[in-house]
Amino acid sequence: MALPFPIDHGQSFMKLGAFIAHSNAPEVLLAKRLRQPVIATAKELIRVYGLALLKARDIAPLSIENLPSLRTNNIQLSKLLVCSPRTIGRHINKLIEAGVITHKKWHGSNSSYEAWVSPEVLPVNGVKAVKKPQKGLQFQKIEQIENQFLKML
């Protein structure tokens, strides 16, 4: 039985919407509010982070208290969102100001950084490590299925 995806995207996007609505409520100026392009960047960050957690879960068990950071860069996100890296940088700064991203650690001139998403926005499930089946077990299961099929004939 496969474990569920580490991040429930539907629930996460609903929490993100509520978080952003709460963040935008006191802002009078439209320029200070988080608008749709910034929200799209946040959703893409959550989606990419989910994939990174899926890979990390294969290596070691994840704990909710100590989730790994998302290592990415503006160029990667700009290709996914079809905009410029500078635009992504502005969106990331707005998400940090709003509290969607709790911390960002820059890793030098190659423009990569680590980002931590707020646990208020990111519900995580399936935190156990996935055990990869051994090749011998796969062949045994195939033989069992073939034997059951032959018995039916």
N, CA, C and O atoms as a GROMACS GRO file, in nm:
protein
  612
    1MET      N    1   0.084  -0.118   0.000
    1MET     CA    2   0.000   0.000   0.000
    1MET      C    3   0.088   0.125   0.000
    1MET      O    4   0.177   0.139   0.084
    2ALA      N    5   0.064   0.212  -0.093
    2ALA     CA    6   0.144   0.334  -0.104
    2ALA      C    7   0.099   0.436   0.000
    2ALA      O    8  -0.020   0.450   0.028
    3LEU      N    9   0.194   0.505   0.055
    3LEU     CA   10   0.162   0.612   0.149
    3LEU      C   11   0.105   0.731   0.074
    3LEU      O   12   0.135   0.751  -0.044
    4PRO      N   13   0.022   0.811   0.140
    4PRO     CA   14  -0.034   0.927   0.071
    4PRO      C   15   0.074   1.029   0.040
    4PRO      O   16   0.185   1.026   0.095
    5PHE      N   17   0.040   1.119  -0.049
    5PHE     CA   18   0.131   1.227  -0.085
    5PHE      C   19   0.160   1.307   0.041
    5PHE      O   20   0.068   1.331   0.120
    6PRO      N   21   0.283   1.350   0.065
    6PRO     CA   22   0.317   1.419   0.190
    6PRO      C   23   0.237   1.546   0.217
    6PRO      O   24   0.216   1.582   0.332
    7ILE      N   25   0.192   1.613   0.112
    7ILE     CA   26   0.116   1.736   0.131
    7ILE      C   27  -0.020   1.720   0.065
    7ILE      O   28  -0.029   1.682  -0.052
    8ASP      N   29  -0.126   1.748   0.140
    8ASP     CA   30  -0.260   1.750   0.085
    8ASP      C   31  -0.279   1.886   0.019
    8ASP      O   32  -0.303   1.986   0.087
    9HIS      N   33  -0.268   1.889  -0.114
    9HIS     CA   34  -0.269   2.018  -0.185
    9HIS      C   35  -0.401   2.092  -0.170
    9HIS      O   36  -0.401   2.214  -0.153
   10GLY      N   37  -0.512   2.021  -0.175
   10GLY     CA   38  -0.642   2.088  -0.161
   10GLY      C   39  -0.655   2.159  -0.028
   10GLY      O   40  -0.694   2.276  -0.023
   11GLN      N   41  -0.621   2.088   0.078
   11GLN     CA   42  -0.628   2.147   0.211
   11GLN      C   43  -0.525   2.259   0.226
   11GLN      O   44  -0.553   2.362   0.288
   12SER      N   45  -0.408   2.238   0.170
   12SER     CA   46  -0.302   2.339   0.180
   12SER      C   47  -0.342   2.467   0.106
   12SER      O   48  -0.319   2.577   0.157
   13PHE      N   49  -0.401   2.453  -0.012
   13PHE     CA   50  -0.442   2.571  -0.087
   13PHE      C   51  -0.556   2.644  -0.017
   13PHE      O   52  -0.564   2.767  -0.023
   14MET      N   53  -0.646   2.569   0.050
   14MET     CA   54  -0.753   2.635   0.127
   14MET      C   55  -0.694   2.711   0.244
   14MET      O   56  -0.735   2.824   0.272
   15LYS      N   57  -0.598   2.650   0.314
   15LYS     CA   58  -0.533   2.719   0.426
   15LYS      C   59  -0.455   2.841   0.377
   15LYS      O   60  -0.453   2.944   0.444
   16LEU      N   61  -0.391   2.828   0.261
   16LEU     CA   62  -0.319   2.941   0.203
   16LEU      C   63  -0.415   3.056   0.174
   16LEU      O   64  -0.386   3.172   0.203
   17GLY      N   65  -0.531   3.023   0.115
   17GLY     CA   66  -0.631   3.126   0.086
   17GLY      C   67  -0.679   3.197   0.211
   17GLY      O   68  -0.693   3.319   0.211
   18ALA      N   69  -0.705   3.121   0.317
   18ALA     CA   70  -0.749   3.181   0.443
   18ALA      C   71  -0.638   3.266   0.504
   18ALA      O   72  -0.664   3.374   0.556
   19PHE      N   73  -0.514   3.217   0.497
   19PHE     CA   74  -0.400   3.289   0.552
   19PHE      C   75  -0.382   3.422   0.479
   19PHE      O   76  -0.357   3.525   0.541
   20ILE      N   77  -0.394   3.418   0.347
   20ILE     CA   78  -0.376   3.539   0.266
   20ILE      C   79  -0.492   3.637   0.288
   20ILE      O   80  -0.471   3.758   0.294
   21ALA      N   81  -0.614   3.584   0.299
   21ALA     CA   82  -0.729   3.672   0.327
   21ALA      C   83  -0.710   3.743   0.460
   21ALA      O   84  -0.740   3.862   0.472
   22HIS      N   85  -0.661   3.671   0.560
   22HIS     CA   86  -0.634   3.731   0.691
   22HIS      C   87  -0.521   3.833   0.682
   22HIS      O   88  -0.526   3.937   0.748
   23SER      N   89  -0.421   3.804   0.601
   23SER     CA   90  -0.308   3.895   0.583
   23SER      C   91  -0.349   4.021   0.507
   23SER      O   92  -0.300   4.130   0.536
   24ASN      N   93  -0.439   4.005   0.408
   24ASN     CA   94  -0.481   4.119   0.327
   24ASN      C   95  -0.587   4.206   0.394
   24ASN      O   96  -0.604   4.322   0.356
   25ALA      N   97  -0.657   4.154   0.493
   25ALA     CA   98  -0.768   4.227   0.554
   25ALA      C   99  -0.731   4.366   0.608
   25ALA      O  100  -0.803   4.462   0.579
   26PRO      N  101  -0.623   4.380   0.683
   26PRO     CA  102  -0.594   4.514   0.737
   26PRO      C  103  -0.530   4.610   0.635
   26PRO      O  104  -0.522   4.730   0.661
   27GLU      N  105  -0.486   4.559   0.522
   27GLU     CA  106  -0.416   4.643   0.424
   27GLU      C  107  -0.515   4.728   0.344
   27GLU      O  108  -0.607   4.676   0.281
   28VAL      N  109  -0.496   4.859   0.348
   28VAL     CA  110  -0.582   4.950   0.273
   28VAL      C  111  -0.528   4.967   0.131
   28VAL      O  112  -0.606   4.972   0.035
   29LEU      N  113  -0.398   4.977   0.117
   29LEU     CA  114  -0.337   4.998  -0.014
   29LEU      C  115  -0.332   4.867  -0.092
   29LEU      O  116  -0.292   4.763  -0.039
   30LEU      N  117  -0.373   4.874  -0.218
   30LEU     CA  118  -0.372   4.756  -0.303
   30LEU      C  119  -0.230   4.705  -0.326
   30LEU      O  120  -0.209   4.584  -0.340
   31ALA      N  121  -0.134   4.795  -0.331
   31ALA     CA  122   0.006   4.756  -0.355
   31ALA      C  123   0.062   4.670  -0.241
   31ALA      O  124   0.154   4.593  -0.262
   32LYS      N  125   0.007   4.684  -0.122
   32LYS     CA  126   0.054   4.607  -0.007
   32LYS      C  127  -0.012   4.470   0.005
   32LYS      O  128   0.035   4.385   0.081
   33ARG      N  129  -0.120   4.448  -0.069
   33ARG     CA  130  -0.192   4.320  -0.061
   33ARG      C  131  -0.125   4.214  -0.147
   33ARG      O  132  -0.057   4.243  -0.245
   34LEU      N  133  -0.145   4.090  -0.107
   34LEU     CA  134  -0.098   3.977  -0.188
   34LEU      C  135  -0.203   3.950  -0.294
   34LEU      O  136  -0.317   3.915  -0.264
   35ARG      N  137  -0.163   3.967  -0.420
   35ARG     CA  138  -0.257   3.948  -0.530
   35ARG      C  139  -0.231   3.817  -0.601
   35ARG      O  140  -0.142   3.741  -0.563
   36GLN      N  141  -0.308   3.791  -0.706
   36GLN     CA  142  -0.310   3.661  -0.771
   36GLN      C  143  -0.172   3.611  -0.818
   36GLN      O  144  -0.143   3.493  -0.798
   37PRO      N  145  -0.087   3.692  -0.880
   37PRO     CA  146   0.045   3.638  -0.920
   37PRO      C  147   0.129   3.590  -0.802
   37PRO      O  148   0.199   3.489  -0.813
   38VAL      N  149   0.122   3.660  -0.690
   38VAL     CA  150   0.196   3.619  -0.571
   38VAL      C  151   0.137   3.490  -0.515
   38VAL      O  152   0.210   3.402  -0.469
   39ILE      N  153   0.004   3.479  -0.518
   39ILE     CA  154  -0.064   3.359  -0.471
   39ILE      C  155  -0.026   3.241  -0.560
   39ILE      O  156  -0.006   3.130  -0.511
   40ALA      N  157  -0.016   3.264  -0.691
   40ALA     CA  158   0.025   3.157  -0.784
   40ALA      C  159   0.167   3.111  -0.752
   40ALA      O  160   0.196   2.992  -0.760
   41THR      N  161   0.254   3.203  -0.717
   41THR     CA  162   0.391   3.167  -0.678
   41THR      C  163   0.389   3.083  -0.550
   41THR      O  164   0.462   2.985  -0.539
   42ALA      N  165   0.306   3.122  -0.454
   42ALA     CA  166   0.296   3.046  -0.329
   42ALA      C  167   0.245   2.905  -0.356
   42ALA      O  168   0.296   2.809  -0.298
   43LYS      N  169   0.146   2.892  -0.443
   43LYS     CA  170   0.093   2.759  -0.476
   43LYS      C  171   0.199   2.674  -0.545
   43LYS      O  172   0.209   2.554  -0.518
   44GLU      N  173   0.276   2.734  -0.633
   44GLU     CA  174   0.382   2.659  -0.702
   44GLU      C  175   0.490   2.618  -0.604
   44GLU      O  176   0.544   2.507  -0.614
   45LEU      N  177   0.523   2.704  -0.508
   45LEU     CA  178   0.619   2.668  -0.404
   45LEU      C  179   0.570   2.547  -0.324
   45LEU      O  180   0.648   2.456  -0.295
   46ILE      N  181   0.442   2.546  -0.290
   46ILE     CA  182   0.384   2.434  -0.215
   46ILE      C  183   0.390   2.307  -0.298
   46ILE      O  184   0.421   2.200  -0.246
   47ARG      N  185   0.360   2.318  -0.427
   47ARG     CA  186   0.362   2.200  -0.514
   47ARG      C  187   0.505   2.145  -0.527
   47ARG      O  188   0.526   2.024  -0.517
   48VAL      N  189   0.601   2.233  -0.548
   48VAL     CA  190   0.741   2.191  -0.561
   48VAL      C  191   0.791   2.135  -0.428
   48VAL      O  192   0.867   2.038  -0.425
   49TYR      N  193   0.750   2.195  -0.318
   49TYR     CA  194   0.790   2.148  -0.186
   49TYR      C  195   0.732   2.008  -0.160
   49TYR      O  196   0.799   1.924  -0.100
   50GLY      N  197   0.611   1.984  -0.205
   50GLY     CA  198   0.551   1.851  -0.192
   50GLY      C  199   0.633   1.745  -0.263
   50GLY      O  200   0.652   1.635  -0.211
   51LEU      N  201   0.680   1.777  -0.383
   51LEU     CA  202   0.765   1.683  -0.457
   51LEU      C  203   0.898   1.661  -0.385
   51LEU      O  204   0.949   1.549  -0.380
   52ALA      N  205   0.954   1.768  -0.329
   52ALA     CA  206   1.080   1.755  -0.256
   52ALA      C  207   1.060   1.668  -0.131
   52ALA      O  208   1.148   1.589  -0.096
   53LEU      N  209   0.946   1.684  -0.063
   53LEU     CA  210   0.919   1.601   0.055
   53LEU      C  211   0.896   1.456   0.016
   53LEU      O  212   0.931   1.365   0.092
   54LEU      N  213   0.839   1.434  -0.100
   54LEU     CA  214   0.819   1.297  -0.147
   54LEU      C  215   0.953   1.228  -0.167
   54LEU      O  216   0.969   1.111  -0.130
   55LYS      N  217   1.049   1.298  -0.224
   55LYS     CA  218   1.183   1.243  -0.241
   55LYS      C  219   1.253   1.226  -0.106
   55LYS      O  220   1.321   1.126  -0.084
   56ALA      N  221   1.237   1.323  -0.017
   56ALA     CA  222   1.302   1.316   0.114
   56ALA      C  223   1.244   1.203   0.197
   56ALA      O  224   1.316   1.139   0.274
   57ARG      N  225   1.115   1.176   0.181
   57ARG     CA  226   1.050   1.069   0.256
   57ARG      C  227   1.105   0.932   0.215
   57ARG      O  228   1.107   0.839   0.296
   58ASP      N  229   1.148   0.919   0.090
   58ASP     CA  230   1.206   0.793   0.043
   58ASP      C  231   1.340   0.765   0.111
   58ASP      O  232   1.380   0.649   0.123
   59ILE      N  233   1.409   0.868   0.154
   59ILE     CA  234   1.541   0.853   0.213
   59ILE      C  235   1.533   0.828   0.364
   59ILE      O  236   1.598   0.738   0.416
   60ALA      N  237   1.454   0.908   0.433
   60ALA     CA  238   1.446   0.897   0.579
   60ALA      C  239   1.307   0.941   0.624
   60ALA      O  240   1.239   1.016   0.553
   61PRO      N  241   1.263   0.894   0.742
   61PRO     CA  242   1.133   0.938   0.792
   61PRO      C  243   1.132   1.089   0.818
   61PRO      O  244   1.233   1.146   0.860
   62LEU      N  245   1.020   1.150   0.793
   62LEU     CA  246   1.005   1.293   0.816
   62LEU      C  247   0.935   1.315   0.949
   62LEU      O  248   0.846   1.238   0.986
   63SER      N  249   0.974   1.418   1.019
   63SER     CA  250   0.901   1.456   1.139
   63SER      C  251   0.841   1.594   1.116
   63SER      O  252   0.902   1.680   1.053
   64ILE      N  253   0.722   1.612   1.166
   64ILE     CA  254   0.651   1.738   1.144
   64ILE      C  255   0.727   1.854   1.208
   64ILE      O  256   0.726   1.966   1.155
   65GLU      N  257   0.791   1.828   1.320
   65GLU     CA  258   0.865   1.935   1.389
   65GLU      C  259   0.991   1.975   1.315
   65GLU      O  260   1.038   2.088   1.328
   66ASN      N  261   1.047   1.883   1.238
   66ASN     CA  262   1.176   1.910   1.175
   66ASN      C  263   1.171   1.876   1.026
   66ASN      O  264   1.245   1.790   0.978
   67LEU      N  265   1.084   1.944   0.952
   67LEU     CA  266   1.074   1.922   0.808
   67LEU      C  267   1.195   1.983   0.738
   67LEU      O  268   1.244   2.088   0.779
   68PRO      N  269   1.243   1.918   0.634
   68PRO     CA  270   1.355   1.977   0.559
   68PRO      C  271   1.308   2.102   0.485
   68PRO      O  272   1.189   2.119   0.457
   69SER      N  273   1.402   2.186   0.454
   69SER     CA  274   1.368   2.308   0.379
   69SER      C  275   1.354   2.275   0.231
   69SER      O  276   1.395   2.169   0.185
   70LEU      N  277   1.296   2.369   0.159
   70LEU     CA  278   1.287   2.358   0.014
   70LEU      C  279   1.407   2.429  -0.045
   70LEU      O  280   1.426   2.549  -0.022
   71ARG      N  281   1.488   2.358  -0.121
   71ARG     CA  282   1.603   2.420  -0.186
   71ARG      C  283   1.565   2.445  -0.331
   71ARG      O  284   1.540   2.351  -0.406
   72THR      N  285   1.561   2.570  -0.369
   72THR     CA  286   1.520   2.608  -0.504
   72THR      C  287   1.590   2.736  -0.543
   72THR      O  288   1.676   2.786  -0.470
   73ASN      N  289   1.554   2.789  -0.659
   73ASN     CA  290   1.606   2.919  -0.701
   73ASN      C  291   1.501   2.989  -0.786
   73ASN      O  292   1.404   2.928  -0.830
   74ASN      N  293   1.521   3.116  -0.808
   74ASN     CA  294   1.423   3.195  -0.881
   74ASN      C  295   1.411   3.152  -1.026
   74ASN      O  296   1.304   3.164  -1.086
   75ILE      N  297   1.518   3.102  -1.084
   75ILE     CA  298   1.514   3.061  -1.225
   75ILE      C  299   1.424   2.939  -1.241
   75ILE      O  300   1.343   2.934  -1.334
   76GLN      N  301   1.436   2.842  -1.151
   76GLN     CA  302   1.350   2.724  -1.157
   76GLN      C  303   1.203   2.763  -1.145
   76GLN      O  304   1.120   2.718  -1.223
   77LEU      N  305   1.172   2.847  -1.047
   77LEU     CA  306   1.033   2.888  -1.028
   77LEU      C  307   0.982   2.975  -1.142
   77LEU      O  308   0.865   2.967  -1.180
   78SER      N  309   1.070   3.058  -1.199
   78SER     CA  310   1.026   3.145  -1.309
   78SER      C  311   0.993   3.062  -1.434
   78SER      O  312   0.904   3.099  -1.510
   79LYS      N  313   1.064   2.953  -1.455
   79LYS     CA  314   1.032   2.865  -1.568
   79LYS      C  315   0.897   2.796  -1.548
   79LYS      O  316   0.821   2.779  -1.643
   80LEU      N  317   0.868   2.758  -1.425
   80LEU     CA  318   0.740   2.693  -1.396
   80LEU      C  319   0.623   2.790  -1.408
   80LEU      O  320   0.514   2.751  -1.451
   81LEU      N  321   0.645   2.915  -1.371
   81LEU     CA  322   0.538   3.014  -1.371
   81LEU      C  323   0.539   3.106  -1.493
   81LEU      O  324   0.453   3.193  -1.506
   82VAL      N  325   0.635   3.087  -1.581
   82VAL     CA  326   0.649   3.165  -1.705
   82VAL      C  327   0.652   3.315  -1.675
   82VAL      O  328   0.566   3.391  -1.720
   83CYS      N  329   0.752   3.353  -1.598
   83CYS     CA  330   0.775   3.495  -1.569
   83CYS      C  331   0.925   3.512  -1.545
   83CYS      O  332   1.001   3.416  -1.557
   84SER      N  333   0.968   3.631  -1.512
   84SER     CA  334   1.110   3.655  -1.495
   84SER      C  335   1.156   3.616  -1.354
   84SER      O  336   1.076   3.616  -1.260
   85PRO      N  337   1.284   3.582  -1.340
   85PRO     CA  338   1.338   3.552  -1.206
   85PRO      C  339   1.325   3.670  -1.110
   85PRO      O  340   1.306   3.650  -0.989
   86ARG      N  341   1.335   3.792  -1.162
   86ARG     CA  342   1.321   3.910  -1.077
   86ARG      C  343   1.179   3.919  -1.019
   86ARG      O  344   1.161   3.957  -0.903
   87THR      N  345   1.080   3.883  -1.099
   87THR     CA  346   0.941   3.882  -1.052
   87THR      C  347   0.925   3.780  -0.939
   87THR      O  348   0.859   3.808  -0.838
   88ILE      N  349   0.985   3.664  -0.955
   88ILE     CA  350   0.979   3.562  -0.851
   88ILE      C  351   1.045   3.613  -0.723
   88ILE      O  352   0.994   3.590  -0.614
   89GLY      N  353   1.156   3.682  -0.737
   89GLY     CA  354   1.223   3.740  -0.620
   89GLY      C  355   1.133   3.837  -0.545
   89GLY      O  356   1.129   3.835  -0.422
   90ARG      N  357   1.061   3.921  -0.618
   90ARG     CA  358   0.967   4.014  -0.554
   90ARG      C  359   0.854   3.937  -0.486
   90ARG      O  360   0.813   3.972  -0.375
   91HIS      N  361   0.804   3.832  -0.552
   91HIS     CA  362   0.696   3.752  -0.493
   91HIS      C  363   0.743   3.683  -0.365
   91HIS      O  364   0.670   3.680  -0.266
   92ILE      N  365   0.864   3.629  -0.366
   92ILE     CA  366   0.919   3.563  -0.248
   92ILE      C  367   0.930   3.662  -0.133
   92ILE      O  368   0.898   3.630  -0.019
   93ASN      N  369   0.977   3.784  -0.162
   93ASN     CA  370   0.989   3.886  -0.057
   93ASN      C  371   0.852   3.921   0.001
   93ASN      O  372   0.840   3.939   0.122
   94LYS      N  373   0.749   3.930  -0.083
   94LYS     CA  374   0.614   3.959  -0.034
   94LYS      C  375   0.562   3.843   0.051
   94LYS      O  376   0.494   3.865   0.151
   95LEU      N  377   0.592   3.719   0.010
   95LEU     CA  378   0.548   3.603   0.088
   95LEU      C  379   0.619   3.597   0.223
   95LEU      O  380   0.560   3.551   0.322
   96ILE      N  381   0.743   3.642   0.229
   96ILE     CA  382   0.815   3.648   0.356
   96ILE      C  383   0.753   3.754   0.446
   96ILE      O  384   0.732   3.730   0.565
   97GLU      N  385   0.722   3.871   0.390
   97GLU     CA  386   0.659   3.978   0.468
   97GLU      C  387   0.524   3.935   0.523
   97GLU      O  388   0.488   3.973   0.635
   98ALA      N  389   0.449   3.856   0.445
   98ALA     CA  390   0.316   3.812   0.488
   98ALA      C  391   0.323   3.696   0.586
   98ALA      O  392   0.225   3.668   0.656
   99GLY      N  393   0.438   3.627   0.594
   99GLY     CA  394   0.452   3.516   0.686
   99GLY      C  395   0.423   3.380   0.626
   99GLY      O  396   0.422   3.280   0.698
  100VAL      N  397   0.399   3.373   0.495
  100VAL     CA  398   0.378   3.243   0.429
  100VAL      C  399   0.509   3.166   0.429
  100VAL      O  400   0.511   3.045   0.456
  101ILE      N  401   0.618   3.234   0.398
  101ILE     CA  402   0.752   3.176   0.409
  101ILE      C  403   0.811   3.231   0.538
  101ILE      O  404   0.822   3.352   0.556
  102THR      N  405   0.848   3.140   0.627
  102THR     CA  406   0.894   3.184   0.759
  102THR      C  407   1.040   3.224   0.760
  102THR      O  408   1.082   3.307   0.840
  103HIS      N  409   1.119   3.163   0.672
  103HIS     CA  410   1.263   3.189   0.674
  103HIS      C  411   1.320   3.158   0.536
  103HIS      O  412   1.273   3.067   0.468
  104LYS      N  413   1.421   3.233   0.497
  104LYS     CA  414   1.489   3.209   0.370
  104LYS      C  415   1.639   3.221   0.394
  104LYS      O  416   1.686   3.317   0.455
  105LYS      N  417   1.712   3.123   0.346
  105LYS     CA  418   1.858   3.123   0.364
  105LYS      C  419   1.922   3.119   0.225
  105LYS      O  420   1.904   3.022   0.151
  106TRP      N  421   1.995   3.223   0.192
  106TRP     CA  422   2.057   3.236   0.060
  106TRP      C  423   2.189   3.160   0.059
  106TRP      O  424   2.262   3.161   0.157
  107HIS      N  425   2.220   3.094  -0.054
  107HIS     CA  426   2.341   3.012  -0.063
  107HIS      C  427   2.439   3.061  -0.170
  107HIS      O  428   2.497   2.980  -0.242
  108GLY      N  429   2.458   3.188  -0.180
  108GLY     CA  430   2.563   3.239  -0.265
  108GLY      C  431   2.519   3.287  -0.401
  108GLY      O  432   2.400   3.304  -0.428
  109SER      N  433   2.618   3.309  -0.485
  109SER     CA  434   2.595   3.376  -0.613
  109SER      C  435   2.521   3.291  -0.715
  109SER      O  436   2.481   3.343  -0.819
  110ASN      N  437   2.503   3.162  -0.689
  110ASN     CA  438   2.428   3.082  -0.785
  110ASN      C  439   2.278   3.100  -0.768
  110ASN      O  440   2.199   3.033  -0.835
  111SER      N  441   2.238   3.190  -0.680
  111SER     CA  442   2.099   3.228  -0.658
  111SER      C  443   2.012   3.117  -0.601
  111SER      O  444   1.890   3.126  -0.608
  112SER      N  445   2.071   3.014  -0.545
  112SER     CA  446   1.988   2.913  -0.480
  112SER      C  447   1.966   2.953  -0.336
  112SER      O  448   2.049   3.022  -0.275
  113TYR      N  449   1.856   2.910  -0.282
  113TYR     CA  450   1.825   2.940  -0.143
  113TYR      C  451   1.738   2.829  -0.086
  113TYR      O  452   1.680   2.748  -0.158
  114GLU      N  453   1.731   2.828   0.046
  114GLU     CA  454   1.643   2.737   0.116
  114GLU      C  455   1.528   2.820   0.171
  114GLU      O  456   1.549   2.931   0.221
  115ALA      N  457   1.407   2.766   0.162
  115ALA     CA  458   1.290   2.836   0.213
  115ALA      C  459   1.212   2.742   0.303
  115ALA      O  460   1.201   2.623   0.274
  116TRP      N  461   1.158   2.796   0.411
  116TRP     CA  462   1.074   2.720   0.501
  116TRP      C  463   0.934   2.780   0.494
  116TRP      O  464   0.916   2.899   0.515
  117VAL      N  465   0.836   2.695   0.465
  117VAL     CA  466   0.696   2.739   0.454
  117VAL      C  467   0.631   2.727   0.591
  117VAL      O  468   0.660   2.634   0.666
  118SER      N  469   0.544   2.823   0.623
  118SER     CA  470   0.476   2.826   0.752
  118SER      C  471   0.393   2.700   0.774
  118SER      O  472   0.322   2.657   0.682
  119PRO      N  473   0.400   2.639   0.892
  119PRO     CA  474   0.318   2.521   0.920
  119PRO      C  475   0.169   2.553   0.921
  119PRO      O  476   0.087   2.462   0.909
  120GLU      N  477   0.132   2.680   0.936
  120GLU     CA  478  -0.009   2.719   0.929
  120GLU      C  479  -0.065   2.699   0.788
  120GLU      O  480  -0.186   2.680   0.772
  121VAL      N  481   0.020   2.703   0.689
  121VAL     CA  482  -0.021   2.690   0.550
  121VAL      C  483   0.000   2.548   0.500
  121VAL      O  484  -0.067   2.505   0.406
  122LEU      N  485   0.091   2.476   0.560
  122LEU     CA  486   0.137   2.350   0.505
  122LEU      C  487   0.100   2.230   0.592
  122LEU      O  488   0.178   2.192   0.680
  123PRO      N  489  -0.017   2.170   0.570
  123PRO     CA  490  -0.048   2.047   0.643
  123PRO      C  491   0.029   1.931   0.582
  123PRO      O  492   0.023   1.909   0.461
  124VAL      N  493   0.100   1.857   0.663
  124VAL     CA  494   0.184   1.747   0.614
  124VAL      C  495   0.128   1.616   0.668
  124VAL      O  496   0.093   1.605   0.785
  125ASN      N  497   0.120   1.515   0.579
  125ASN     CA  498   0.080   1.382   0.622
  125ASN      C  499   0.173   1.279   0.560
  125ASN      O  500   0.258   1.314   0.478
  126GLY      N  501   0.159   1.155   0.598
  126GLY     CA  502   0.244   1.050   0.542
  126GLY      C  503   0.390   1.072   0.571
  126GLY      O  504   0.472   1.076   0.479
  127VAL      N  505   0.426   1.087   0.698
  127VAL     CA  506   0.562   1.124   0.732
  127VAL      C  507   0.655   1.005   0.749
  127VAL      O  508   0.771   1.024   0.785
  128LYS      N  509   0.608   0.883   0.723
  128LYS     CA  510   0.694   0.766   0.736
  128LYS      C  511   0.777   0.746   0.610
  128LYS      O  512   0.737   0.788   0.501
  129ALA      N  513   0.890   0.684   0.626
  129ALA     CA  514   0.975   0.655   0.510
  129ALA      C  515   0.913   0.540   0.430
  129ALA      O  516   0.852   0.449   0.486
  130VAL      N  517   0.929   0.547   0.301
  130VAL     CA  518   0.878   0.443   0.213
  130VAL      C  519   0.982   0.334   0.202
  130VAL      O  520   1.099   0.361   0.175
  131LYS      N  521   0.940   0.210   0.225
  131LYS     CA  522   1.032   0.098   0.209
  131LYS      C  523   1.023   0.051   0.064
  131LYS      O  524   0.916   0.014   0.016
  132LYS      N  525   1.134   0.054  -0.003
  132LYS     CA  526   1.136   0.011  -0.143
  132LYS      C  527   1.139  -0.142  -0.148
  132LYS      O  528   1.217  -0.205  -0.077
  133PRO      N  529   1.054  -0.201  -0.232
  133PRO     CA  530   1.051  -0.347  -0.239
  133PRO      C  531   1.179  -0.401  -0.300
  133PRO      O  532   1.240  -0.339  -0.388
  134GLN      N  533   1.217  -0.516  -0.253
  134GLN     CA  534   1.334  -0.582  -0.309
  134GLN      C  535   1.293  -0.649  -0.440
  134GLN      O  536   1.177  -0.686  -0.457
  135LYS      N  537   1.387  -0.665  -0.531
  135LYS     CA  538   1.355  -0.722  -0.661
  135LYS      C  539   1.303  -0.865  -0.649
  135LYS      O  540   1.215  -0.904  -0.725
  136GLY      N  541   1.355  -0.943  -0.557
  136GLY     CA  542   1.311  -1.080  -0.539
  136GLY      C  543   1.166  -1.088  -0.498
  136GLY      O  544   1.094  -1.179  -0.541
  137LEU      N  545   1.122  -0.994  -0.414
  137LEU     CA  546   0.983  -0.993  -0.371
  137LEU      C  547   0.888  -0.965  -0.487
  137LEU      O  548   0.778  -1.020  -0.490
  138GLN      N  549   0.929  -0.883  -0.581
  138GLN     CA  550   0.844  -0.854  -0.696
  138GLN      C  551   0.820  -0.981  -0.777
  138GLN      O  552   0.708  -1.007  -0.821
  139PHE      N  553   0.925  -1.059  -0.798
  139PHE     CA  554   0.911  -1.182  -0.876
  139PHE      C  555   0.825  -1.284  -0.802
  139PHE      O  556   0.750  -1.359  -0.864
  140GLN      N  557   0.836  -1.288  -0.668
  140GLN     CA  558   0.754  -1.380  -0.590
  140GLN      C  559   0.607  -1.344  -0.603
  140GLN      O  560   0.522  -1.432  -0.615
  141LYS      N  561   0.576  -1.218  -0.600
  141LYS     CA  562   0.437  -1.174  -0.612
  141LYS      C  563   0.382  -1.207  -0.751
  141LYS      O  564   0.267  -1.247  -0.764
  142ILE      N  565   0.464  -1.190  -0.853
  142ILE     CA  566   0.421  -1.223  -0.989
  142ILE      C  567   0.392  -1.372  -0.999
  142ILE      O  568   0.293  -1.412  -1.059
  143GLU      N  569   0.479  -1.454  -0.939
  143GLU     CA  570   0.458  -1.599  -0.941
  143GLU      C  571   0.330  -1.636  -0.867
  143GLU      O  572   0.256  -1.723  -0.913
  144GLN      N  573   0.303  -1.573  -0.753
  144GLN     CA  574   0.181  -1.601  -0.678
  144GLN      C  575   0.058  -1.567  -0.760
  144GLN      O  576  -0.039  -1.643  -0.761
  145ILE      N  577   0.060  -1.456  -0.830
  145ILE     CA  578  -0.053  -1.415  -0.912
  145ILE      C  579  -0.071  -1.512  -1.028
  145ILE      O  580  -0.184  -1.549  -1.061
  146GLU      N  581   0.039  -1.552  -1.090
  146GLU     CA  582   0.031  -1.649  -1.200
  146GLU      C  583  -0.024  -1.782  -1.152
  146GLU      O  584  -0.105  -1.844  -1.222
  147ASN      N  585   0.019  -1.828  -1.033
  147ASN     CA  586  -0.031  -1.955  -0.978
  147ASN      C  587  -0.181  -1.947  -0.950
  147ASN      O  588  -0.254  -2.042  -0.975
  148GLN      N  589  -0.226  -1.832  -0.896
  148GLN     CA  590  -0.369  -1.816  -0.870
  148GLN      C  591  -0.448  -1.818  -1.000
  148GLN      O  592  -0.557  -1.875  -1.006
  149PHE      N  593  -0.395  -1.758  -1.101
  149PHE     CA  594  -0.462  -1.755  -1.231
  149PHE      C  595  -0.469  -1.895  -1.290
  149PHE      O  596  -0.572  -1.934  -1.344
  150LEU      N  597  -0.359  -1.972  -1.281
  150LEU     CA  598  -0.357  -2.108  -1.334
  150LEU      C  599  -0.454  -2.199  -1.260
  150LEU      O  600  -0.514  -2.288  -1.321
  151LYS      N  601  -0.471  -2.179  -1.130
  151LYS     CA  602  -0.565  -2.258  -1.050
  151LYS      C  603  -0.709  -2.231  -1.095
  151LYS      O  604  -0.794  -2.320  -1.091
  152MET      N  605  -0.735  -2.109  -1.137
  152MET     CA  606  -0.870  -2.075  -1.183
  152MET      C  607  -0.903  -2.144  -1.314
  152MET      O  608  -1.021  -2.168  -1.341
  153LEU      N  609  -0.805  -2.178  -1.395
  153LEU     CA  610  -0.827  -2.246  -1.523
  153LEU      C  611  -0.849  -2.389  -1.498
  153LEU      O  612  -0.870  -2.466  -1.591
   0.00000   0.00000   0.00000
